[in-house]
Amino acid sequence: MKKLSLFAFLSLSTIAFSQEIKNTPERNSGEKALLVKPDQAELDAKKKAAEEKAKLPKPYDPKADAQKDIDQLIAKAKKENKNIMIQAGGNWCIWCLRFNQYVQTTPELKEIVDGNYLYYHLNYSPDNKNEKVFAQYGNPGEKFGYPVFIVLDKEGKMIHVQQSDVLEEGKGYSLEKVREFFNSWTPKS
């Protein structure tokens, strides 16, 4: 009971102290308002990220029937002897968009992908969470965040799940790490 009372007291105290103090006609005129200015560097970074996101291609389709698309890719993969690379994420995710752009504009990576994989962007967003599809692969986005990569063999069997943060370098991706990742899961490897 003491713990519950202490928790309630701390919660109410936190709420009370987090409220913004303003001058209102009901208050005495001697009181000043406490205003916290947002950090300009943080606002600039958010603005820059929003501008970058607006310029990048949006490869995720929330309206797609992901299971049907993946089934078709499996049939095609068997014929072409390729694996399937599923990049799970959404158009809301700057790192998802950056990765897509990086692969598409880096000739060495695009060549590896085009020669060895059928590539699919599996949407996860409020519009379509593709819960049944993600459940088949153990819901890797819940564990690793987005983007997350699911590699299937030509039969549609999941052979690897790759978190993306280990492929990052600065505000982008490492050519060496991404190349190694793609080369590690080709049909020939």
C-alpha positions as CSV (number, residue, x, y, z in Angstrom):
1,M,0.0,0.0,0.0
2,K,2.9,2.3,0.8
3,K,4.4,1.7,-2.7
4,L,1.0,2.5,-4.3
5,S,0.7,5.7,-2.4
6,L,4.2,6.7,-3.2
7,F,3.7,5.9,-6.9
8,A,0.5,8.0,-6.9
9,F,2.2,10.9,-5.2
10,L,5.2,10.8,-7.6
11,S,2.9,10.5,-10.7
12,L,0.8,13.5,-9.6
13,S,3.9,15.5,-8.7
14,T,5.3,14.8,-12.2
15,I,2.2,15.9,-13.9
16,A,1.9,19.0,-11.8
17,F,5.5,20.1,-12.4
18,S,5.3,19.3,-16.1
19,Q,2.5,21.7,-16.7
20,E,3.3,25.0,-18.5
21,I,3.0,28.1,-16.3
22,K,1.3,31.0,-18.1
23,N,0.2,34.5,-17.1
24,T,-3.6,34.5,-16.9
25,P,-5.9,37.2,-15.7
26,E,-6.8,35.1,-12.7
27,R,-3.1,35.1,-11.5
28,N,-1.3,37.9,-9.7
29,S,0.5,40.2,-12.2
30,G,3.9,39.6,-10.5
31,E,4.2,36.0,-11.8
32,K,6.2,35.3,-15.0
33,A,5.5,32.5,-17.5
34,L,8.0,29.7,-17.9
35,L,8.5,29.1,-21.6
36,V,11.0,26.5,-22.9
37,K,12.2,27.4,-26.4
38,P,12.8,24.3,-28.6
39,D,16.4,23.6,-29.4
40,Q,17.0,25.3,-32.8
41,A,19.5,22.6,-33.9
42,E,16.8,19.9,-33.2
43,L,14.2,21.8,-35.2
44,D,16.7,22.3,-38.1
45,A,17.6,18.6,-38.1
46,K,13.9,17.6,-38.2
47,K,13.2,20.1,-41.0
48,K,16.2,18.7,-43.0
49,A,15.1,15.1,-42.5
50,A,11.5,16.0,-43.6
51,E,13.0,17.7,-46.8
52,E,15.1,14.6,-47.5
53,K,12.2,12.2,-46.9
54,A,10.0,14.3,-49.3
55,K,12.6,13.9,-52.1
56,L,13.2,10.2,-51.8
57,P,11.2,7.6,-53.8
58,K,8.4,5.9,-51.8
59,P,8.7,2.1,-52.7
60,Y,6.2,0.8,-50.2
61,D,2.6,0.2,-51.3
62,P,0.1,0.0,-48.3
63,K,-2.6,-1.2,-50.7
64,A,-0.6,-4.1,-52.0
65,D,-1.7,-7.7,-51.3
66,A,1.7,-8.7,-49.8
67,Q,1.0,-12.4,-49.5
68,K,-0.1,-12.6,-53.1
69,D,2.9,-10.6,-54.2
70,I,5.3,-12.8,-52.3
71,D,3.7,-16.0,-53.6
72,Q,4.2,-14.7,-57.2
73,L,7.8,-13.9,-56.4
74,I,8.4,-17.4,-55.1
75,A,7.1,-18.9,-58.3
76,K,9.4,-16.5,-60.3
77,A,12.4,-17.2,-58.0
78,K,12.1,-20.9,-58.7
79,K,12.3,-20.2,-62.5
80,E,15.1,-17.7,-62.2
81,N,17.1,-19.5,-59.5
82,K,17.1,-16.4,-57.3
83,N,16.5,-15.7,-53.6
84,I,13.9,-13.2,-52.4
85,M,15.0,-10.1,-50.5
86,I,12.2,-8.6,-48.5
87,Q,12.9,-5.1,-47.2
88,A,10.2,-4.5,-44.5
89,G,9.4,-1.0,-43.5
90,G,7.3,1.9,-44.7
91,N,7.3,5.2,-46.5
92,W,7.2,6.9,-43.1
93,C,10.7,5.5,-42.2
94,I,13.6,7.7,-43.3
95,W,16.1,4.8,-42.9
96,C,13.9,2.6,-45.1
97,L,13.9,5.2,-47.8
98,R,17.6,5.9,-47.5
99,F,18.4,2.2,-47.8
100,N,16.3,1.8,-50.9
101,Q,17.9,4.9,-52.5
102,Y,21.4,3.8,-51.6
103,V,20.9,0.4,-53.2
104,Q,19.3,1.8,-56.3
105,T,22.0,4.5,-56.8
106,T,25.0,2.4,-56.0
107,P,25.9,0.4,-59.2
108,E,27.9,-2.3,-57.4
109,L,25.0,-3.0,-55.0
110,K,22.3,-2.8,-57.6
111,E,24.2,-5.4,-59.7
112,I,24.5,-7.8,-56.8
113,V,20.8,-7.4,-56.0
114,D,19.6,-7.6,-59.6
115,G,21.7,-10.7,-60.3
116,N,20.7,-12.7,-57.2
117,Y,17.5,-11.5,-55.8
118,L,13.9,-10.6,-56.4
119,Y,13.4,-7.6,-54.3
120,Y,10.2,-6.7,-52.4
121,H,9.2,-3.8,-50.2
122,L,6.9,-5.2,-47.5
123,N,4.8,-2.4,-46.1
124,Y,4.3,-1.8,-42.4
125,S,2.3,1.3,-41.6
126,P,-0.9,2.3,-39.9
127,D,-2.7,1.8,-43.2
128,N,-1.6,-1.8,-43.5
129,K,0.5,-3.6,-40.9
130,N,0.5,-6.9,-42.9
131,E,0.2,-8.7,-39.6
132,K,-0.4,-12.2,-41.1
133,V,2.6,-11.9,-43.4
134,F,4.9,-10.6,-40.7
135,A,3.7,-13.4,-38.3
136,Q,5.0,-16.0,-40.8
137,Y,8.5,-14.6,-40.3
138,G,8.4,-14.2,-36.6
139,N,7.5,-10.5,-36.6
140,P,11.1,-9.3,-37.0
141,G,10.2,-5.6,-37.1
142,E,9.0,-5.8,-33.5
143,K,12.4,-7.2,-32.5
144,F,14.7,-5.2,-34.7
145,G,12.8,-2.1,-35.9
146,Y,12.7,-0.9,-39.5
147,P,14.0,-1.5,-42.0
148,V,14.5,-5.2,-41.4
149,F,15.4,-7.6,-44.1
150,I,13.9,-11.1,-44.6
151,V,15.7,-13.4,-47.0
152,L,13.9,-16.3,-48.6
153,D,15.3,-19.0,-50.7
154,K,13.8,-19.8,-54.1
155,E,11.3,-22.2,-52.4
156,G,10.0,-19.4,-50.1
157,K,11.7,-20.7,-47.0
158,M,13.1,-18.0,-44.7
159,I,16.9,-18.4,-44.5
160,H,17.9,-15.2,-42.7
161,V,16.6,-12.1,-41.0
162,Q,18.9,-9.1,-40.9
163,Q,18.5,-6.0,-38.7
164,S,19.6,-2.8,-40.5
165,D,21.4,-0.9,-37.8
166,V,24.5,-3.0,-38.1
167,L,24.7,-1.9,-41.8
168,E,24.6,1.8,-40.9
169,E,27.5,4.2,-41.1
170,G,26.9,7.8,-40.0
171,K,23.7,9.1,-41.5
172,G,23.8,6.4,-44.2
173,Y,24.9,2.9,-44.9
174,S,28.3,1.2,-45.2
175,L,29.1,0.0,-48.7
176,E,31.3,-2.8,-47.3
177,K,28.7,-4.0,-44.8
178,V,25.8,-3.9,-47.2
179,R,27.9,-5.6,-49.9
180,E,28.9,-8.4,-47.5
181,F,25.2,-8.8,-46.4
182,F,24.0,-9.1,-49.9
183,N,26.8,-11.5,-51.0
184,S,26.2,-13.7,-47.9
185,W,22.7,-14.7,-48.9
186,T,22.9,-15.2,-52.7
187,P,21.6,-18.5,-54.1
188,K,25.3,-19.5,-54.7
189,S,26.4,-18.9,-51.2
